[in-house]
């Protein structure tokens, strides 16, 4: 929200990308297993953590 208004031109694509990512993530988790998902999560958490430092 910006000035108490929703920016629909950003919100709708973000919502669609969120749904697509959740669906694809669930499909990959079902095929690859929990161990694979755990490593992807650890790698992504480290990448985000390093990015926050700079």
Rosetta silent file (secondary structure, phi, psi, omega in degrees, C-alpha in Angstrom):
SEQUENCE: XXXXXXXXXXXXXXXXXXXXXXXXXXXXXXXXXXXXXXXXXXXXXXXXXXXXXX
SCORE:     score description
SCORE:     0.000 S_00000001
   1 L     0.000  139.327  177.415    0.000    0.000    0.000 S_00000001
   2 E  -130.103  119.158 -175.155    1.176    3.459   -0.828 S_00000001
   3 L    55.342   41.058  178.706   -0.730    6.349    0.712 S_00000001
   4 L    61.684   28.010  176.840   -3.387    3.822    1.822 S_00000001
   5 E  -127.317  140.610  178.103   -3.973    2.710   -1.766 S_00000001
   6 L   -83.945  132.351  176.777   -3.271   -0.695   -3.267 S_00000001
   7 L   -91.384   91.346 -173.929   -1.040   -0.647   -6.329 S_00000001
   8 H   -63.850  -31.076 -179.207   -2.917   -3.255   -8.353 S_00000001
   9 H   -66.259  -20.046  174.465   -0.430   -3.189  -11.228 S_00000001
  10 H  -100.263  -36.220 -174.620    2.148   -4.623   -8.822 S_00000001
  11 H   -66.907  -43.057 -177.574   -0.107   -6.619   -6.526 S_00000001
  12 H   -66.641  -47.947  176.638   -1.752   -8.868   -9.093 S_00000001
  13 H   -61.808  -35.352  178.099    1.492  -10.035  -10.773 S_00000001
  14 H   -65.994  -40.436  178.201    3.026  -10.623   -7.337 S_00000001
  15 H   -64.669  -42.643  178.820    0.030  -12.712   -6.266 S_00000001
  16 H   -64.498  -41.688  178.148    0.176  -14.773   -9.468 S_00000001
  17 H   -65.344  -36.798  178.012    3.924  -15.333   -9.083 S_00000001
  18 H   -64.195  -43.777  178.460    3.374  -16.365   -5.465 S_00000001
  19 H   -65.052  -42.885  179.800    0.762  -18.933   -6.480 S_00000001
  20 H   -64.131  -42.255  179.096    2.946  -20.272   -9.305 S_00000001
  21 H   -64.519  -39.868  177.005    5.956  -20.551   -7.007 S_00000001
  22 H   -64.243  -42.986  179.338    3.952  -22.382   -4.369 S_00000001
  23 H   -64.232  -49.614 -179.355    2.574  -24.817   -6.916 S_00000001
  24 H   -64.488  -39.581  177.698    5.946  -25.486   -8.536 S_00000001
  25 H   -61.476  -40.781  178.552    7.651  -25.765   -5.160 S_00000001
  26 H   -66.943  -39.536  178.590    5.110  -28.345   -4.013 S_00000001
  27 H   -64.195  -43.994  179.197    5.526  -30.339   -7.230 S_00000001
  28 H   -65.612  -40.293  178.980    9.307  -30.357   -6.892 S_00000001
  29 H   -62.208  -38.861  179.793    9.076  -31.305   -3.217 S_00000001
  30 H   -68.535  -34.379 -178.687    6.863  -34.261   -4.059 S_00000001
  31 H   -81.457  -42.628 -172.122    9.266  -35.470   -6.760 S_00000001
  32 H   -91.308  -28.832  178.903   12.627  -34.755   -5.120 S_00000001
  33 L   101.613  168.193 -174.091   11.847  -35.335   -1.436 S_00000001
  34 H   -67.306  -36.071 -178.870   12.293  -33.456    1.818 S_00000001
  35 H   -61.279  -41.401  179.059   16.102  -33.651    1.887 S_00000001
  36 H   -65.120  -43.100  179.455   16.354  -31.757   -1.405 S_00000001
  37 H   -63.433  -39.760  178.985   13.913  -29.094   -0.240 S_00000001
  38 H   -59.754  -43.939 -179.559   15.888  -28.649    2.991 S_00000001
  39 H   -68.366  -38.796  176.702   19.107  -27.918    1.061 S_00000001
  40 H   -62.582  -42.055  178.915   17.371  -25.489   -1.287 S_00000001
  41 H   -62.246  -44.254 -179.463   15.931  -23.680    1.738 S_00000001
  42 H   -62.961  -45.261 -179.874   19.342  -23.458    3.423 S_00000001
  43 H   -61.881  -46.503 -178.587   21.000  -22.134    0.258 S_00000001
  44 H   -65.859  -38.095  177.465   18.287  -19.535   -0.331 S_00000001
  45 H   -63.247  -39.685  177.977   18.363  -18.419    3.318 S_00000001
  46 H   -66.895  -42.306  178.746   22.126  -17.916    3.068 S_00000001
  47 H   -60.916  -45.755  179.296   21.787  -15.963   -0.188 S_00000001
  48 H   -65.458  -39.931  178.293   19.165  -13.669    1.322 S_00000001
  49 H   -61.628  -44.689  178.221   21.251  -13.246    4.485 S_00000001
  50 H   -65.503  -39.864  179.786   24.341  -12.244    2.507 S_00000001
  51 H   -63.027  -35.935  179.334   22.294   -9.878    0.365 S_00000001
  52 H   -66.090  -25.967  179.451   20.977   -8.183    3.502 S_00000001
  53 H   -72.518  -26.352 -175.790   24.544   -7.458    4.587 S_00000001
  54 L  -114.995    0.000    0.000   25.270   -5.430    1.441 S_00000001
